[in-house]
Amino acid sequence: MSELDIRRIVLTSSQGAGGDWARLNPLADKPVSGPLAAEAGTVKPGPRVNRADLAGFLLDAVEQGTWIREAPLVWNAKG
C-alpha cells in the first residue's frame, strides 16, 4: 500500500458475528433516499440502509477523513 501511496482503506460489511446478529442491517437496492444515521457502539440501528446511501457515506468518510479507526453502524434515518 505504501508503494502506491494508499494510506486508508474503508470497508463495509452487512454481516456480523456473535452478538452482532441482533444489530444486522440488510442492504436495500433502492435509489438514494437519505438522510443516514451513523453511530459507533452498541446502539441498535434502523431496519435498513440503501446501497446508494451507504456508498455515499463511504465516499464522504474517505473525502472528509471521518470515522477513522471506528466501526459505525449506518442506517437510513427515515422510512
C-alpha positions as CSV (number, residue, x, y, z in Angstrom):
1,M,0.0,0.0,0.0
2,S,2.8,2.4,0.8
3,E,4.4,1.9,-2.6
4,L,1.1,3.1,-4.2
5,D,0.6,5.9,-1.6
6,I,-2.5,4.3,-0.3
7,R,-3.0,5.5,3.3
8,R,-6.5,4.4,4.1
9,I,-8.9,1.6,3.5
10,V,-12.6,1.8,4.1
11,L,-14.6,-1.4,4.4
12,T,-18.2,-2.3,4.7
13,S,-20.0,-5.4,5.9
14,S,-23.6,-6.4,6.3
15,Q,-22.8,-9.4,8.4
16,G,-21.8,-9.6,12.0
17,A,-20.7,-12.4,14.3
18,G,-21.9,-13.4,17.7
19,G,-23.9,-10.6,19.3
20,D,-23.8,-8.5,16.2
21,W,-26.5,-10.6,14.6
22,A,-29.1,-8.7,16.6
23,R,-27.9,-5.5,15.0
24,L,-27.6,-6.7,11.4
25,N,-28.9,-4.4,8.7
26,P,-29.9,-6.0,5.4
27,L,-28.9,-3.8,2.3
28,A,-31.7,-2.5,0.1
29,D,-31.1,-1.8,-3.6
30,K,-33.1,1.4,-3.7
31,P,-32.2,4.9,-5.0
32,V,-30.6,7.5,-2.7
33,S,-33.1,8.5,-0.1
34,G,-31.1,9.8,2.8
35,P,-30.7,11.0,5.4
36,L,-28.4,8.5,7.1
37,A,-27.8,7.9,10.8
38,A,-24.4,6.6,11.9
39,E,-23.2,5.8,15.4
40,A,-20.4,3.8,16.9
41,G,-21.1,1.5,19.8
42,T,-23.9,-0.8,20.8
43,V,-26.9,1.2,19.5
44,K,-29.5,-0.8,17.6
45,P,-29.7,0.5,14.1
46,G,-32.7,1.1,11.9
47,P,-34.1,-1.7,9.8
48,R,-32.3,-0.9,6.5
49,V,-29.7,1.0,4.6
50,N,-29.9,1.6,0.8
51,R,-26.8,0.7,-1.1
52,A,-26.6,4.1,-2.8
53,D,-26.8,5.9,0.5
54,L,-24.2,3.6,2.0
55,A,-21.9,4.2,-1.0
56,G,-22.2,8.0,-0.5
57,F,-21.5,7.6,3.3
58,L,-18.3,5.6,2.5
59,L,-17.1,8.2,-0.1
60,D,-17.8,11.0,2.4
61,A,-15.9,9.2,5.1
62,V,-12.8,8.9,2.8
63,E,-13.0,12.5,1.5
64,Q,-13.8,14.1,4.8
65,G,-11.5,11.9,6.9
66,T,-14.2,10.9,9.3
67,W,-14.8,7.6,11.2
68,I,-11.1,6.8,11.3
69,R,-10.4,3.7,13.4
70,E,-14.1,3.4,14.2
71,A,-16.8,0.9,13.2
72,P,-20.1,2.9,12.8
73,L,-23.4,1.2,12.3
74,V,-25.1,3.0,9.4
75,W,-28.8,3.1,8.5
76,N,-31.5,5.2,6.8
77,A,-32.8,7.6,9.4
78,K,-36.3,7.9,7.8
79,G,-38.6,5.2,6.4
